[in-house]
Amino acid sequence: MPPTHRGGEGIATVANDAPIAEHLTVDERAARGRAARTDVPRSTHANWEPFPRRPDPVELLEEQAESRVADLVPIRYGRMLVSPFTFFRGAAYLMASDLSNGPRTGLHAQLCGDAHLSNFGFFGSPDRTIVFSLNDFDETHPGPFEWDVKRLAASFAVAGRDRGFDAKQRRRVSTGLVHAYRAAMASFAAMGNFDIWYSRLTVDDVVERFGAEISEKRHARFEKNIAKARAKDSLRAFDKLTELVDGEPQIVSDPPLIVAFDELLPELEQQRIEDFIREVLDSYRNTLSGNRRRLIERYRYVDGARKVVGVGSVGTRAYILVLVGRDHADPLILQLKEAQSSVLEPFLGRSGLASHGQRVVEGQRLMQTASDVLIGWISSEGFDGVHRDFYVRQLWDNKASADVETFSPKTMRAYGELCGWTLARAHARSGDPIAIASYLGSGDNFDRAIASWAELYADQNELDYAALQEAVATGRVSAETGY
C-alpha cells in the first residue's frame, strides 16, 4: 500500500494524489490551527517587500505570452494598461510569484488563485435562483488559504485608489472584508458538513443583509443590474451574436474580438471544421452526468468563432459554439476556454488531476455555490497539431458583475464584506474551517495585518504597472488599446 503523509490542510495524500480524509477530532483540528499561529504568527502577514532577485514583472508577463495567441497578446497588454486596477487583474502570475516567497500557514484549501473583487458576481443557479459567488476558476489550485485572502484584499486596496479613496477609507474596506472572512469562518467551524455545503447567498439575502447600508439610488441601480442578469441567457446571446444566413444562424464577426471559424481557418474546408467540432462536443459530453448528457444531445451544432474575453486570460484560446435545439428560439451558446497551467502550479506543484480543464471544473464545483449544469472539459489536439485542455460552460447564465467604477467607500465596504463571506464559504467547503478559524482567532490581529499588507502590495502593483508602461514606451512589448 502506498505511503501517506499528513498535510497542513487536514487531509493525507497517497502517491497517486487521491485525497484520503483524516478524521481528526474537533480539538485536534483546533490545535492544528493554534500550532500554525506559533509557526507563522498572524502579524507576519503584515509585511511586504520585494524579495532578493525578484523577477522582472514584464519578464513574467512575457513568459505567460509564450503559450498564447501571439496576435492577441498586445490586446492583453492594452487592457492591462487602462489603469493600475486592470493591470492587477491581469497580473495574477506576478502575485503568485510574490506570495510564494512569503509566510505560509500550511492550512490549505482549494484556492480560486485569482480572487480579485471582479471575479465575484451574481449568476443563475440550477434552480434559477440568482446567487452570489466566485465566478472565475482558471487559476484554481489547492494551496494556503491566506493567498486568496491577500489577493482579495489587495484588489480592494488597488480599486480604492482607482476610485480616489483616502488611506483611512481604504483601510476600513480592507479590514472589513477580512473581518467578514474571519467571522464567517468561525460560523462555518461551528456547522455540520452539510450545513456548510448548502450555505449560499441569494440576491434576496444580499438585499436583506446590505440593503440598509447603501443609498436608495445605489439600490435602484442594483435592482436594474439584477433585472439585466435575469435576461442574460443563451437567447439574448444568440440575438446579439448571430444573424440568419440562408435560414441558419451564423456568428457575426467583429475582428479581432470575434472571428468566425471560416475566417479564422480559411485554409480548411467547412465540413472538416464542423466534423472536428462535433468530435470535440462528443468528448465534452462524456464529462457530463447521464441526465445532462441527454439534455445536451438535444442540441445540434451550427456555427462557431474565436472570442476574446477578460483581461488576464486574453491570448488564451477561447471559442463560442452556437447550438440549436427545438428551433431557433431554443438556442444554446457554449464557451470553450483554454485551461493552461494555474499560475500557482510553479510554486505549489501539480494538482494531480488528469487535465487542466478537469482542474478548473473540479475546483469550480468544489468552491462555487452552484455550478453551471453544463460545465465540463475536453482535452484535444487542434488543427495545429498541439494538444490543449479546455473547459466548457454556458456563455451567459444570468450573470451580473458589480459596477465597481461607481462605488462609494460605504458601498465598497459592504461589497468587500460580501466577498469576504463568500470566500470563507468556498474555503470551508474544501479546507478545514475549524483549523483555519482557530488560526484566525477572535481578535483583529489578522484583519489588521492583511490590511497593511494590501496597501504595501498596492504600492508594488503601481511600480509593476509603471514597468509595463515603460516596456510599451520603449518598444520592448506591443500594446493595442481600444479593444
N, C-alpha and C positions, 0 to 999 in steps of 0.2 A: 504494500500500500504506500502511495507517495507520501512524503513527509508534509507536515503542516507547520505553519508558524503563526504567531499572533501578531496582528497589526493594530495600530492605534485606533483604527476605525471601528473596532469591535467585531471584526469577522476574521476568520482564518482563510488562507488561500492555499489550495492544493497546487500541485505542479502544473496542471493544465488550466490554471486560472479560474476554475469553477469555485464560486464562493461557498463556504460552509459556515452556517450560523454558529456563533459562540453563545451559548445560553448562560450568560452570567447573571448573577442576582442584581437587584437594583442597587444594593450597597456597593457591590464590586464595580458596577458601571459608574456610579458616582465617584468612587475612589479613583478610577482611571482619569476622570476629569480633573480632580484635585491634584493628582500627580502631575498632570500636564502643566498645571499652574507653576509647580516647582521647577520643571524643566524649562518652561517658556513663560515667564511672568507676563501678565497682561500688559504691563507698562512697556514691555519691549516692542510692542506693535506700534508705538507712537513714533518711532524713529524711522526716517528715510534719508539716505544719502546715496549717491551713485557708488556702487562698489568698484574696487580697483579693476581696471581693464574692462569697464562696462562697454558692451558692443556699441558701435556707431548705430544710432537708430535707423538711419537711412539704409545701412547695410542689411539690417534685419528685414526691412520692407522689401529691399531688392531680392533678398533670399526667398521671401514668400512669392515674389513675382515670377521666379523661375519656372514654377509649375502652372502658371496661369496663362490665359489667352493674351498674347503679347499686345494686340491692338486695343485691348480693354484696360490694360494697366494704367495708361495715362488718365483714363476716366476715373479710376480709383483715386489716384493722387489728386485729381481736380476736386473730387468730392471731399477728400480729407482736408484740402486747403481752404475750404469755406470758412472755417473757424477752428479754434483750439478744441471745441467740443466735437466737431465732426472728425477732427484728427484723432481724438481719443477713441471715438467709435471704431476707427479702422486700425487702432494700434494695440489690439489685444495681445499680439505676439510680443511686443516690446514689454508690456506689463508682466506677462508670464515670465519672461526672462528676468525681470527685476524681482518678482516675487520669489523666484527660485533661489535667490541669494539672501533672502530674509529669514526671519524666525518661522518655524513650523511647529504647530501644536501636536501633530501626529494624530489628530482626531479627524478622520476622513468622512466624507460624504460624496455623493455624486454631485459634481460641480457643473454649473452652467458653463463656466470657462470664459464667458463674456457677459457678465451680469451687470451691464450698464443700464441706466434707467430707461433707455429707449427699447430695450429688449424685454420689457414687461408690457402687458396690454390686455385688452378685452378680446374675447372670441367666443364663438358658439360651441357649447359642449354637445355631446351626442344627444342629450335630451332637449337641445335647442335653447337651454338657458344660457344667458350671456354671463360669463365668468371672467375673473381677473387672474392672470398667472404669468409666469415666464413664457416667452413665445419664440425664443431662438436658442437652438441647441447645437449649432455647427461645431462648437468647441467643447462640448460636454465630455467630461472625463472624471474618474474618481480622483480625489485629492483633498488637501487640508481645507476644512470648511471656511477658514478665515480668508482664503484667497478670493472667494466670491464676495465676501463682505467688504473687503478692501476695494475691489473693483467697483462695487456698487457705490460705496461712499465717495470714492474719488470721482466717479461720474457726476455725482451731485455737486461736488466742490467745483468741478470744471464748468458744469452747466450754470451754477450760481454766479460764477464770474462772468460767463457769457451774458447773463441777464442783468449784470450790474449790481448784484447784491454785495453788501459790505461784508467784512470778515465775520462780524458778530452774527449777521443773518445766516451766512453760510454755515457757521459752526452750529447754530441752532438746528438747521436742517440735518446736518450730518449726525449730531448726537441723537436727534430724534429718531432717525431711521435705525441707528444701531440699537437704541433703547427698545424700539419696536421689535427688532430681531431677537434681542435678548429676552424680552418679556414673552414673546411668542414661543421661543424655545423652552422656556420654563413651563409654560402651559402644556406644550406637547410632551414634555418629560413626565407630566402627571397623567397623561392619557393612555388608554389602551391602544394597541396597534391599529385596530380597525377604525377607531375614532380619529387617529392621525390620518389614516389613509383617505377617509371620506371628508376630511375638512376641506372647505373651499370658501372662496369669496365670490358671491354673485353680485351682479350690478346693484341689486336691492340692498345687499349687505353693505356695499361701499357707500351708497347714499345714506343709509341709516347711521353708519359709523362716522362719516366725514361730512355729511351734508351741512351740519351746523357750522363747520369751520371754513366754508367757502362762501363767497358772495352770491347774491341772487343772480347776478349777471353770469358768473362762472358756472353756477348750477344750470342755468338755461343753456349755456354752451355745451356743458357735459351731456345734457339730455339730447341735444341736437346731434352730438357726436355718436351717442349710442344708437339713435334712430338711423343714422347713416350706416352703422355697423350691422344692424339687423337687415339692411337691404343689400349688404355687400356679400354677394354669393356668386355661384358659378353663372347664373343667368345674367347678373349685372356685368360680370367679367366678359361673358360671351358677347353681350351687346356692345361693350366698349372696345373689344379687341378684334372682332371679326366683322366680315361683311359677306353677303351671299354672292357667289360666283357660279353661274350655271346651276343654280339650285343647291349648292353645297357651301357651307361656311368655310371661309379662308381667313387666316390671320392677316391683318393689315400691317405691313412692315413699317417701321419707323427707325431706320438705321441711325446710329449704331445700337440703340437701346433695345429695339425689337427687330429681328431679322428672320424672315420665314425660311424654312429649311430649303426650299427650292432656290432661294437666293444665296443662302449660306453655303450650300453644297451644289453649285451649278454643274459640276462635272459628273454628278451622279444621276442616274435615271430615277424618276419619281417613284417608280414601282419598287426599286431597291431600297429607297429610303423608307417607304411605307412598310415593306416586309421586315426591315430591321426594327422599326418602332414596334411593330406587333410582337416581335420576338422579345423585345425589352418589356413590353406590357405583360406578356405571359410569365416572364421571370418575376416581375414585380408581384403579380397576383399570388404567386406561391408563397410570399411572405405574409399574406393576409390570412385571417381565420376563415374557416369554410363559409360562414354566412356572409362575410364581407366580400369574399371572392365571388360568391354568387351574385352579389349586387353589382360589382364592377364588370362582370361578364355581360351584363345587360347593355353595356355601352360599347360603341364602335368608334375607332379612331378615324378622324377626318383630316386633321392638319396639325402642324407644329412649328415652333420657332425658338430661336435663342432669345432670352430676355435678360437684360442687365438688372440686377436687384441689389439693394443695400448700399453699404459703404465699404466695410471691411471685406466683404465677400466678392466685390467686383473683380472680375477676371477669372474667378472660378466658373465652371461651366454650368449654366442654369438654363433650362428649357421649359417651355409650356406646351402641353398637348391638349388639343381640343377633341373631346369625345361627345357623341350624341347618343341619347337613349331612345325613348319612345318617339320623339320627333325633335325639331329644332327648338322647341320650347322646353326641352328636357336635356340641357347640356351639362357637361362636366368638364371643368378645366383643371388639369393636373399640372403640378410643377415638379420637374426633376431637377434637383440641385446637387451639384457635385459635393461629395464629402471627402475632403482631404484629411491629412493628419490633424488632430487637435493641436492648437498652439501650446497646450500643456504637455503633450506627449514627449517632446525632447527633454523635459525636466522631471517627468513623473513616470515615464515608461509607457509601454503599450497597454491598451485597455484589456486585451485578452480576447476580444470578440473577433469574429471572422472577417469583418469588413468595417470600414469607416461609416458606411451607410447604416449598417446594423448598430454601430456605436451611437450614432445620432438618434436613431429610432428608439433604442432601448433606454438611452438616457432621457429622452423626452417622456416616454411612458412612465419612467420612474419619478421624474421631477414635476411634471405638469399636472395640473388639477384634473384635466380630462382631455385626452389627446384626440386628434382627428381620427375618425373611424377608418379612414383610408390611408393612414400613414404606413409606409412600407419601404423597402430598399431593393436595390439591384446592384450587381457587380457585372460589368460588361466591357468588352473590347470594342472600341469605337472604330469609325471608318479610317482613322489614322493608325490603327493597329495598337493603340495604347490602352491598357486595361485601367478602368477607373471605377470608383464606387460612387453611388448616388443614393439619395433618399427621395421618396416620393410623397407628396401630400396635395391636398386641395389648394389651389392658388388663393382663393378668398373663401373664408368660412366665418362670416360675421365678425371680421377683425376690426379693431379700432385701437389707435395709439394715443397717448397723452399729447396734448398740444403744449409741449414744454416751453416753446418760444414766447408764450403769453403768461406763464406762471408768475404769480406774485410770491414773495417769500413765504407767506402763510399757506398758499396753495401747494408750493413745492414741499413744504414740511409735511403737509398731510399726505402728499403723494409718496414722499420718502417713507413714511410710516407704513403705507400700504405695501410698498415694495419690500420693506424690511420684514413684515409679517409673512409675505408670500415666499421670500427666500428661505426664511426659517422653516416654513412648512415643507418646502422642497427638500431641504437638508434633513429634516426629521424623518421623512419617508425612507431615505436611503442610508443615513448615518445613525449614530446613537444619540438621540436627543437628551438622554439622561447624562451621559458623559459630557456632551457639549454644554448643556445648561449648568452642570457643576463647574466646568471650567470658567464660564462667563460670570457666574456668581450673581448675587443680588444687588451689588453696588454698581456704580457707574464707571469703574476703572477702565473696562474695555471700551465703553462708549467714547470716553474722552480720548483714549489712545488712538482709536481708529479715526476720530475726527481730526486729530492732529496730523496723523499720517496722510489723510486725504488731502489736506491743504499743502503739505510738503510735496506730495506727488503731483498735485495740480501745477505747482511751480515747475517740476520736471517735465510735465506734459507740454508746458509753454515753450520750454527750451527745445524739446524734440520737434514741436511744431515749427519753430523757427529754423531748425536744421533742415526740415523738408522744404521750407520756403527757399532757403539758400541753395539747396540741391537743384531746385527747379530754376532758380535765377541764374545759376552758373551752367546750366545745361547738363548737369550730371544725370538727371532724370527728366522725363517729359510729363507735363500735366495738361489735360484738356478740361476746360471749365464749361459750364453751361449745360451739363448733362446730369 
